[in-house]
Amino acid sequence: MVFQYLRRAAHEKPYIFTSFVLAAIGPVLVVTVPEIRKSQGYVSPARIPDTYPLPQRARNPPSGYEDQE
């Protein structure tokens, strides 16, 4: 039943057929692409830091910017 609909949709409504094909390929790619990348020697890049590292020293507050009274 589904096969007959897809065959008819491929001729009469190719946009529906294409959406079914892409929807079926998506989950397969989620499983196969990481394995293919590993077999090709792909290494994930280092993570971008979320915060700026603070220096391990005493902080010197800026002077000369105080409000005049």
N, C-alpha and C positions, 0 to 999 in steps of 0.2 A: 504494500500500500504506500509506504513512504517512498520506496524506490520509484514507483510509477509517478508519484507526484513530482519528485525531483527531476525525473526525465522530462515530464511535460513542462515543468517550470524552466528547465534549461533552454527550451525553445521559445516558450511564450513570455516568460518573465525572467530574463537572465539575471536581473539584480537580486531576485529572491534566491535563485540557485547559488549565486556567488556568496550571498550572506550565509547560506547553509554550509557551504564548503569552508569558508573562513571560520565559522563557529566550530566546525569539527576539527580543523587543523590546530586551532589555538591551544587546547589542552595537551595535544600531542607534542607541540613545540615546547611547552613548559617543562615537560619531562625530558625531552631529548636534547635540547640545546645545551644545557649545562654539561651533560656528559660529553657531547661533541667538543665543547670548548676545552674541557679537561684533557681529552685525548689529543687535542692540537697543541697543548702546552700553554694555554691562556692562563695568566695569573691576574687576579683582581688587583686594581690599583689600591694604594694605601688610602685609608679613610681621610677625608678632610676634617681637620680639627673643629670641634663644636665651640670651643672657647679659646681665648688667647692665653697662653701660659704666662703666669705672673712670675717675675724674677724673685729668686730666693735671697733677697737682701733688704736692708732697711729702706723704707720709703722716705724720700725727701720731699716734703710738701712745698709747692711753689711759694715764693715770697714776693711781695711787691704788688700784689693784686687785692689787698685788703681795702674795704670801704673807708672813705675818709669821713671822719666824724666832726 
